[in-house]
Amino acid sequence: MHYFKDKQELFAARLLEWYHLNKRDLPWRETKNPYKIWLSEIILQQTRVAQGRSYYLKFIAHYPTVNDLAKASEEEVLKDWQGLGYYSRARNLHSTAKYISNELNNVFPNSHQEIKQLRGVGDYTSAAIASFAFDLPYAVVDGNVYRILSRIFGIETPIDSTLGKKEFATLAQSLLTEDQPANFNQAMMEFGAIQCTPKKPNCMVCPFSEHCYALSENAIKQLPIKEKKLKQKTKYLNYFIFETEDTIIINKRDKKGIWQNLYDFPLIESKKELNEEQITQSTAFAKLINQQEYKVIAVSAIRKHILSHQILMAKFIHLRLKDEKSLKKIGFEGIKKEELIKRPIPKLIENYLNEESNLLSLFTS
């Protein structure tokens, strides 16, 4: 029997002692305002603290209250979100702000159940907001918590199984100090973020090192256990940057899926890498160009962009057009080149615009 399975009350005491000595100074820890806490939790759902901090401060500056966020346009919110990825978070954030503003008279719900009903808020986020803003006794369970508990208590039940999720949630709740739920939850996440990290955890100065199952059994790399491995599909995106003297053609992604309501360029998807001739001789390209005169200016190298569920292999082909009118007729938009920077765009496109020397032709006559 492992030590903390017999004396679980000591777990919280040691964890909180560690937290008070090691916690980072983070802006969302300085408030009980549920709007600001909710905003921080949505930003941090799929984002590291180092990156999320600047976005949090930007959003608080641009939208000091939930009503300010509700009154903004979706395009403004997506532009401010640009670079964080998982853009459904931003759309849900904006939708929920409008709901709180219009339906709840700008009053953030204060019960765990009501918080959990908000769009984009699940078990983890609702527990975090309930405890941090309202001191309600709900334990958070995220990747950090799975890792900590599986290692210290020696739990080998897969974290992505129904049984595993229930087992970890039950254990986390049993460990929670009900008089300090906010501190306990913050401590769990902080401990996983800077002490019991996925790789190279700092076991030599860990308050649980004497009684940690994973350390004693040399199982740190094996825990936590996942039942399923995520399969990533590879897609090839052949982007066309159509330009005239002072205009480029852009495409608004209005269909559901990744990058919904963001802007990119006209493209042709393929199952494998295609060279310039294969692309420009294809039926899809002929339909796209619609018998217009064009000249290929440059073709980029393949750029690899990894998402959680797919790998994107993108190529950018620069073409000079005599006239962009026919492209505009089939659903694309022509804008002044200098206007592109004002539109919300995917990180893949942003990186290319910032790094690719071919783009000089877009911003010069």
The 8 nearest C-alpha neighbors of each residue, nearest first, counted from 0:
[[1, 2, 4, 5, 3, 152, 212, 153],
 [2, 0, 4, 3, 210, 152, 5, 212],
 [1, 3, 4, 5, 210, 6, 0, 7],
 [4, 2, 6, 7, 5, 1, 10, 152],
 [3, 5, 2, 1, 6, 7, 0, 152],
 [6, 4, 3, 2, 7, 1, 0, 8],
 [7, 5, 3, 8, 4, 9, 2, 10],
 [6, 8, 3, 10, 9, 4, 5, 174],
 [9, 7, 10, 6, 11, 174, 12, 3],
 [10, 8, 12, 7, 11, 6, 13, 3],
 [9, 11, 7, 8, 13, 12, 14, 3],
 [12, 10, 14, 13, 9, 8, 15, 174],
 [13, 11, 9, 15, 14, 10, 16, 8],
 [14, 12, 16, 10, 11, 15, 9, 17],
 [13, 15, 11, 17, 16, 12, 10, 18],
 [16, 14, 18, 17, 12, 13, 11, 19],
 [15, 17, 13, 19, 18, 14, 12, 20],
 [16, 18, 14, 20, 15, 19, 21, 13],
 [19, 17, 15, 21, 22, 186, 20, 16],
 [18, 20, 16, 17, 21, 22, 15, 186],
 [19, 21, 17, 18, 22, 16, 15, 23],
 [22, 20, 18, 19, 17, 23, 189, 190],
 [23, 21, 18, 19, 20, 24, 189, 186],
 [22, 24, 25, 21, 189, 18, 28, 20],
 [23, 25, 22, 26, 28, 29, 27, 21],
 [24, 26, 28, 27, 23, 29, 52, 48],
 [27, 25, 28, 29, 24, 52, 30, 56],
 [28, 26, 29, 25, 30, 36, 39, 35],
 [29, 27, 26, 25, 30, 24, 31, 36],
 [30, 28, 27, 26, 31, 25, 24, 32],
 [31, 29, 32, 28, 27, 36, 35, 26],
 [30, 32, 132, 33, 131, 36, 29, 133],
 [31, 33, 30, 35, 34, 132, 36, 37],
 [34, 32, 36, 132, 35, 37, 31, 107],
 [35, 33, 37, 36, 32, 38, 65, 107],
 [34, 36, 38, 37, 33, 32, 39, 27],
 [35, 37, 33, 39, 38, 34, 27, 40],
 [38, 36, 40, 34, 35, 39, 33, 128],
 [39, 37, 35, 41, 36, 40, 34, 42],
 [38, 40, 36, 42, 37, 41, 43, 55],
 [39, 41, 43, 37, 42, 38, 44, 36],
 [40, 42, 44, 38, 43, 39, 37, 88],
 [41, 43, 39, 40, 44, 51, 38, 46],
 [42, 44, 46, 40, 41, 45, 51, 39],
 [45, 43, 41, 42, 46, 40, 124, 47],
 [46, 44, 43, 47, 42, 85, 84, 41],
 [47, 45, 43, 44, 51, 48, 42, 50],
 [46, 48, 49, 50, 51, 43, 45, 44],
 [47, 49, 51, 50, 52, 46, 43, 25],
 [50, 48, 47, 51, 52, 53, 46, 54],
 [51, 49, 48, 47, 52, 53, 46, 54],
 [50, 52, 48, 54, 53, 49, 47, 46],
 [53, 51, 55, 54, 50, 49, 48, 56],
 [54, 52, 56, 55, 51, 57, 50, 49],
 [55, 53, 57, 51, 56, 52, 58, 50],
 [54, 56, 52, 58, 57, 53, 51, 39],
 [55, 57, 59, 53, 54, 58, 60, 52],
 [58, 56, 54, 60, 55, 59, 61, 53],
 [57, 59, 61, 55, 60, 56, 62, 54],
 [60, 58, 63, 62, 56, 57, 61, 55],
 [59, 61, 57, 58, 62, 63, 56, 55],
 [60, 62, 58, 59, 57, 63, 67, 68],
 [61, 63, 67, 68, 59, 64, 58, 60],
 [64, 62, 59, 60, 61, 67, 65, 58],
 [65, 63, 67, 66, 62, 68, 34, 59],
 [64, 66, 68, 67, 96, 69, 34, 105],
 [65, 67, 69, 64, 68, 100, 70, 105],
 [68, 66, 62, 64, 70, 65, 69, 63],
 [69, 67, 62, 65, 66, 71, 70, 96],
 [68, 70, 97, 96, 66, 67, 71, 65],
 [69, 71, 67, 68, 66, 72, 97, 96],
 [72, 70, 68, 69, 75, 73, 67, 76],
 [71, 73, 75, 74, 76, 70, 69, 68],
 [72, 74, 76, 75, 77, 71, 93, 90],
 [73, 75, 77, 72, 76, 78, 343, 342],
 [76, 74, 78, 72, 73, 77, 79, 71],
 [75, 77, 73, 79, 78, 74, 80, 72],
 [78, 76, 80, 74, 79, 75, 343, 81],
 [77, 79, 343, 81, 75, 80, 76, 74],
 [80, 78, 76, 77, 81, 75, 58, 57],
 [79, 81, 77, 78, 83, 76, 82, 89],
 [82, 80, 78, 79, 83, 77, 343, 344],
 [81, 83, 346, 84, 80, 345, 349, 344],
 [84, 82, 81, 80, 85, 46, 86, 346],
 [85, 83, 86, 82, 81, 346, 345, 80],
 [86, 84, 87, 88, 83, 257, 45, 258],
 [87, 85, 88, 89, 84, 258, 90, 257],
 [86, 88, 90, 89, 85, 91, 259, 257],
 [89, 87, 86, 91, 90, 92, 85, 119],
 [90, 88, 92, 86, 87, 91, 93, 77],
 [89, 91, 87, 93, 92, 88, 94, 86],
 [92, 90, 94, 88, 89, 93, 119, 118],
 [93, 91, 89, 95, 90, 94, 88, 96],
 [92, 94, 96, 90, 91, 95, 89, 69],
 [95, 93, 91, 97, 96, 92, 90, 98],
 [96, 94, 98, 92, 97, 93, 91, 118],
 [97, 95, 69, 93, 99, 98, 94, 65],
 [96, 98, 69, 100, 94, 95, 99, 101],
 [97, 99, 95, 101, 102, 96, 100, 94],
 [100, 98, 103, 96, 105, 97, 102, 101],
 [99, 101, 105, 97, 104, 98, 66, 103],
 [100, 102, 98, 99, 104, 97, 103, 105],
 [103, 101, 98, 99, 104, 100, 105, 97],
 [102, 104, 99, 105, 106, 100, 101, 98],
 [103, 105, 100, 106, 101, 102, 99, 107],
 [106, 104, 100, 99, 103, 107, 66, 65],
 [107, 105, 104, 103, 108, 99, 100, 109],
 [106, 108, 109, 105, 99, 33, 34, 103],
 [109, 107, 114, 113, 110, 106, 103, 99],
 [108, 110, 107, 111, 133, 114, 113, 129],
 [111, 109, 113, 112, 108, 114, 129, 133],
 [110, 112, 114, 113, 129, 115, 125, 109],
 [111, 113, 115, 114, 110, 116, 125, 109],
 [114, 112, 116, 110, 115, 111, 108, 117],
 [113, 115, 111, 116, 112, 117, 125, 108],
 [114, 116, 125, 112, 113, 117, 120, 121],
 [117, 115, 113, 114, 118, 112, 120, 121],
 [118, 116, 115, 120, 114, 119, 95, 113],
 [117, 119, 120, 91, 95, 116, 94, 92],
 [118, 120, 91, 117, 121, 88, 92, 41],
 [121, 119, 118, 124, 117, 115, 125, 116],
 [122, 120, 124, 123, 115, 125, 119, 116],
 [123, 121, 125, 124, 126, 115, 120, 139],
 [122, 124, 139, 126, 125, 121, 140, 127],
 [123, 125, 127, 126, 121, 120, 122, 128],
 [124, 126, 115, 128, 122, 127, 123, 114],
 [127, 125, 129, 137, 123, 139, 124, 128],
 [126, 128, 124, 130, 125, 129, 131, 139],
 [127, 129, 131, 125, 130, 132, 126, 37],
 [130, 128, 126, 133, 135, 127, 111, 132],
 [129, 131, 134, 135, 181, 127, 133, 128],
 [132, 130, 181, 128, 134, 129, 127, 133],
 [133, 131, 31, 33, 128, 129, 130, 134],
 [132, 134, 129, 135, 130, 131, 109, 31],
 [135, 133, 130, 131, 181, 180, 132, 129],
 [134, 136, 130, 129, 133, 137, 180, 111],
 [137, 135, 177, 180, 130, 134, 138, 175],
 [136, 138, 126, 135, 130, 139, 172, 180],
 [139, 137, 172, 171, 126, 175, 184, 140],
 [140, 138, 123, 126, 127, 184, 141, 137],
 [139, 141, 144, 123, 168, 138, 145, 142],
 [142, 140, 144, 143, 145, 123, 139, 188],
 [143, 141, 145, 144, 146, 140, 191, 147],
 [144, 142, 191, 146, 141, 145, 188, 147],
 [143, 145, 147, 141, 146, 140, 142, 148],
 [146, 144, 142, 148, 143, 147, 149, 141],
 [145, 147, 143, 144, 149, 223, 148, 150],
 [148, 146, 144, 150, 149, 145, 151, 143],
 [147, 149, 151, 150, 145, 152, 146, 144],
 [148, 150, 154, 153, 146, 223, 152, 147],
 [151, 149, 213, 153, 147, 148, 152, 212],
 [150, 152, 211, 212, 148, 153, 149, 147],
 [153, 151, 149, 148, 154, 150, 212, 211],
 [152, 154, 212, 149, 150, 151, 155, 213],
 [155, 153, 149, 152, 156, 150, 148, 223],
 [154, 156, 224, 157, 153, 149, 223, 222],
 [155, 157, 163, 154, 158, 224, 162, 160],
 [158, 156, 225, 224, 226, 163, 160, 159],
 [157, 159, 163, 160, 225, 164, 224, 156],
 [160, 158, 157, 225, 226, 163, 164, 161],
 [161, 159, 163, 162, 157, 158, 164, 226],
 [162, 160, 164, 163, 165, 159, 158, 157],
 [161, 163, 165, 160, 164, 166, 156, 157],
 [162, 164, 158, 166, 160, 156, 157, 165],
 [165, 163, 161, 167, 166, 162, 158, 168],
 [164, 166, 168, 162, 163, 167, 169, 161],
 [165, 167, 163, 169, 168, 164, 162, 170],
 [166, 168, 170, 164, 169, 165, 171, 163],
 [169, 167, 165, 171, 170, 166, 164, 172],
 [170, 168, 172, 166, 167, 171, 165, 173],
 [169, 171, 173, 167, 172, 168, 166, 174],
 [172, 170, 168, 174, 173, 169, 138, 167],
 [171, 173, 138, 175, 169, 174, 170, 168],
 [172, 174, 170, 171, 175, 169, 7, 176],
 [173, 175, 171, 172, 170, 176, 7, 11],
 [176, 174, 172, 173, 177, 138, 171, 180],
 [177, 175, 179, 178, 180, 174, 183, 11],
 [176, 178, 136, 180, 179, 175, 135, 137],
 [177, 179, 176, 180, 136, 134, 175, 181],
 [178, 180, 176, 177, 182, 181, 183, 134],
 [181, 179, 183, 177, 136, 182, 176, 130],
 [180, 182, 131, 130, 184, 183, 179, 134],
 [181, 183, 185, 179, 184, 180, 186, 15],
 [182, 184, 186, 180, 181, 185, 179, 187],
 [185, 183, 187, 186, 181, 182, 139, 180],
 [184, 186, 182, 188, 183, 187, 189, 181],
 [185, 187, 183, 189, 18, 184, 188, 190],
 [188, 186, 184, 190, 189, 185, 183, 144],
 [189, 187, 191, 185, 190, 186, 143, 192],
 [188, 190, 192, 186, 191, 187, 185, 193],
 [191, 189, 194, 187, 188, 192, 193, 186],
 [192, 190, 143, 195, 188, 189, 196, 194],
 [191, 193, 189, 190, 196, 188, 194, 143],
 [192, 194, 190, 191, 196, 189, 195, 200],
 [195, 193, 190, 201, 196, 191, 200, 192],
 [196, 194, 191, 200, 190, 193, 147, 201],
 [195, 197, 200, 191, 198, 194, 192, 193],
 [198, 196, 200, 195, 199, 146, 220, 191],
 [199, 197, 196, 200, 220, 195, 219, 201],
 [198, 200, 201, 196, 197, 195, 202, 219],
 [201, 199, 195, 196, 202, 194, 198, 197],
 [200, 202, 194, 203, 204, 199, 195, 205],
 [201, 203, 205, 204, 200, 208, 195, 214],
 [204, 202, 201, 205, 208, 200, 206, 209],
 [205, 203, 202, 201, 206, 208, 207, 194],
 [204, 206, 202, 208, 207, 203, 201, 194],
 [207, 205, 208, 13, 204, 17, 14, 209],
 [206, 208, 205, 210, 209, 211, 151, 13],
 [207, 209, 205, 211, 210, 206, 202, 214],
 [210, 208, 207, 211, 206, 215, 214, 205],
 [209, 211, 208, 207, 2, 212, 1, 151],
 [212, 210, 151, 208, 214, 213, 207, 209],
 [211, 213, 153, 151, 215, 214, 150, 216],
 [212, 214, 218, 150, 219, 216, 217, 215],
 [215, 213, 217, 211, 216, 212, 219, 218],
 [214, 216, 212, 213, 217, 211, 210, 218],
 [217, 215, 213, 218, 214, 212, 219, 211],
 [216, 218, 214, 213, 215, 219, 220, 212],
 [219, 217, 213, 221, 216, 220, 222, 214],
 [218, 220, 213, 221, 222, 217, 214, 150],
 [221, 219, 218, 222, 198, 217, 197, 223],
 [220, 222, 218, 219, 223, 224, 213, 217],
 [223, 221, 224, 219, 220, 150, 149, 218],
 [222, 224, 146, 149, 221, 145, 225, 155],
 [225, 223, 157, 222, 155, 158, 221, 226],
 [226, 224, 157, 158, 227, 159, 223, 228],
 [225, 227, 157, 159, 224, 160, 228, 158],
 [228, 226, 225, 229, 159, 160, 157, 230],
 [227, 229, 230, 226, 225, 231, 159, 224],
 [230, 228, 231, 227, 308, 307, 309, 232],
 [231, 229, 228, 232, 308, 309, 227, 307],
 [230, 232, 309, 308, 229, 310, 233, 307],
 [233, 231, 309, 310, 230, 234, 308, 311],
 [232, 234, 310, 309, 311, 231, 235, 312],
 [233, 235, 311, 312, 270, 310, 236, 232],
 [234, 236, 312, 269, 268, 313, 311, 270],
 [237, 235, 313, 268, 312, 238, 267, 314],
 [236, 238, 314, 267, 266, 313, 268, 315],
 [239, 237, 266, 315, 265, 314, 264, 316],
 [240, 238, 316, 265, 266, 241, 315, 317],
 [239, 241, 317, 316, 318, 264, 242, 238],
 [242, 240, 318, 248, 247, 239, 319, 317],
 [243, 241, 247, 319, 246, 320, 318, 240],
 [242, 244, 246, 320, 245, 319, 321, 247],
 [243, 245, 246, 364, 242, 319, 320, 247],
 [244, 246, 243, 335, 336, 364, 247, 242],
 [247, 245, 335, 243, 336, 334, 242, 244],
 [248, 246, 242, 333, 241, 334, 336, 335],
 [247, 249, 333, 332, 241, 331, 334, 242],
 [250, 248, 264, 332, 263, 331, 333, 247],
 [249, 251, 264, 331, 263, 262, 265, 252],
 [252, 250, 262, 253, 261, 260, 263, 249],
 [251, 253, 260, 259, 261, 254, 262, 250],
 [252, 254, 260, 259, 251, 255, 261, 258],
 [255, 253, 252, 259, 256, 260, 257, 251],
 [256, 254, 259, 253, 257, 252, 258, 260],
 [255, 257, 259, 258, 254, 252, 87, 253],
 [256, 258, 259, 255, 86, 85, 87, 252],
 [259, 257, 261, 260, 86, 256, 345, 252],
 [258, 260, 252, 261, 253, 255, 257, 256],
 [261, 259, 253, 252, 251, 258, 262, 254],
 [262, 260, 344, 258, 343, 259, 252, 251],
 [261, 263, 251, 344, 250, 252, 343, 249],
 [262, 264, 250, 249, 344, 251, 348, 261],
 [263, 265, 249, 250, 238, 239, 266, 240],
 [266, 264, 239, 250, 238, 249, 263, 267],
 [267, 265, 238, 237, 239, 264, 268, 236],
 [266, 268, 237, 236, 269, 238, 283, 265],
 [269, 267, 236, 235, 237, 266, 270, 234],
 [268, 270, 235, 271, 236, 267, 234, 272],
 [269, 271, 235, 234, 268, 272, 233, 273],
 [272, 270, 269, 235, 273, 234, 233, 268],
 [271, 273, 235, 274, 269, 270, 312, 301],
 [274, 272, 277, 278, 271, 275, 269, 276],
 [273, 275, 277, 276, 278, 272, 279, 298],
 [274, 276, 278, 277, 279, 273, 298, 316],
 [277, 275, 279, 278, 274, 280, 273, 281],
 [278, 276, 280, 274, 275, 273, 279, 281],
 [277, 279, 275, 281, 276, 280, 273, 274],
 [278, 280, 276, 281, 284, 277, 275, 285],
 [281, 279, 277, 278, 276, 282, 284, 285],
 [282, 280, 284, 278, 283, 279, 277, 285],
 [281, 283, 285, 284, 286, 280, 279, 287],
 [284, 282, 286, 281, 285, 287, 267, 278],
 [283, 285, 287, 281, 286, 282, 279, 288],
 [286, 284, 282, 288, 287, 283, 289, 281],
 [287, 285, 283, 289, 284, 288, 282, 290],
 [286, 288, 284, 285, 289, 283, 326, 265],
 [287, 289, 285, 291, 286, 290, 284, 326],
 [288, 290, 286, 287, 291, 285, 325, 326],
 [291, 289, 288, 292, 285, 286, 287, 293],
 [292, 290, 289, 288, 293, 320, 321, 322],
 [291, 293, 321, 320, 290, 294, 322, 288],
 [294, 292, 320, 319, 318, 291, 321, 295],
 [293, 295, 319, 318, 296, 320, 292, 317],
 [294, 296, 318, 297, 317, 319, 293, 316],
 [297, 295, 317, 318, 294, 319, 298, 316],
 [296, 298, 317, 295, 316, 299, 357, 318],
 [297, 299, 316, 315, 317, 300, 296, 314],
 [300, 298, 315, 314, 316, 301, 297, 357],
 [299, 301, 314, 302, 298, 315, 313, 316],
 [302, 300, 314, 313, 312, 299, 303, 315],
 [301, 303, 313, 312, 300, 314, 304, 311],
 [304, 302, 312, 311, 313, 301, 305, 310],
 [303, 305, 311, 310, 312, 302, 347, 306],
 [306, 304, 310, 311, 309, 303, 307, 308],
 [307, 305, 309, 308, 310, 304, 311, 231],
 [306, 308, 309, 305, 231, 310, 229, 230],
 [309, 307, 231, 306, 230, 232, 229, 310],
 [308, 310, 231, 232, 306, 233, 307, 311],
 [309, 311, 305, 233, 306, 304, 232, 234],
 [310, 312, 304, 234, 303, 233, 235, 313],
 [313, 311, 235, 303, 302, 236, 301, 234],
 [312, 314, 236, 302, 301, 235, 237, 311],
 [313, 315, 301, 237, 299, 238, 300, 236],
 [316, 314, 238, 299, 298, 239, 237, 317],
 [315, 317, 298, 239, 240, 297, 238, 299],
 [318, 316, 240, 297, 296, 295, 239, 241],
 [317, 319, 295, 241, 296, 294, 240, 293],
 [318, 320, 242, 294, 293, 243, 241, 295],
 [321, 319, 293, 243, 322, 242, 292, 318],
 [320, 322, 292, 243, 293, 319, 323, 291],
 [323, 321, 320, 324, 243, 291, 325, 292],
 [322, 324, 326, 325, 320, 327, 321, 243],
 [325, 323, 327, 326, 322, 328, 333, 329],
 [324, 326, 328, 327, 323, 329, 289, 322],
 [327, 325, 328, 324, 329, 323, 331, 330],
 [326, 328, 331, 324, 332, 325, 329, 330],
 [327, 329, 325, 326, 330, 324, 331, 332],
 [330, 328, 326, 327, 331, 325, 287, 332],
 [329, 331, 328, 327, 332, 326, 250, 251],
 [330, 332, 327, 250, 249, 326, 329, 248],
 [333, 331, 249, 327, 248, 250, 334, 330],
 [332, 334, 248, 247, 246, 249, 327, 331],
 [335, 333, 246, 247, 336, 332, 338, 248],
 [334, 336, 246, 338, 337, 245, 247, 333],
 [335, 337, 246, 338, 339, 247, 245, 334],
 [336, 338, 335, 339, 340, 362, 341, 334],
 [339, 337, 335, 336, 340, 341, 334, 342],
 [340, 338, 341, 342, 337, 336, 335, 334],
 [339, 341, 338, 342, 337, 343, 336, 344],
 [342, 340, 339, 338, 343, 78, 337, 344],
 [341, 343, 339, 340, 344, 78, 262, 338],
 [344, 342, 78, 261, 77, 81, 262, 74],
 [343, 345, 262, 261, 342, 263, 348, 349],
 [346, 344, 347, 348, 349, 258, 261, 81],
 [347, 345, 349, 82, 348, 350, 344, 81],
 [346, 348, 350, 345, 349, 351, 304, 344],
 [349, 347, 351, 345, 346, 350, 352, 344],
 [350, 348, 346, 352, 351, 347, 353, 345],
 [351, 349, 353, 347, 348, 352, 346, 354],
 [350, 352, 348, 354, 355, 353, 349, 347],
 [351, 353, 349, 350, 354, 355, 348, 358],
 [354, 352, 350, 351, 349, 355, 358, 356],
 [355, 353, 351, 352, 350, 356, 358, 349],
 [354, 356, 351, 357, 358, 352, 353, 299],
 [355, 357, 358, 359, 354, 352, 360, 353],
 [358, 356, 359, 355, 360, 297, 299, 317],
 [357, 359, 360, 356, 361, 355, 352, 362],
 [358, 360, 361, 357, 362, 356, 363, 355],
 [361, 359, 358, 363, 362, 357, 364, 356],
 [362, 360, 358, 359, 363, 336, 242, 247],
 [361, 363, 359, 360, 336, 337, 364, 358],
 [362, 364, 360, 361, 359, 245, 336, 244],
 [363, 244, 362, 245, 360, 361, 359, 243]]
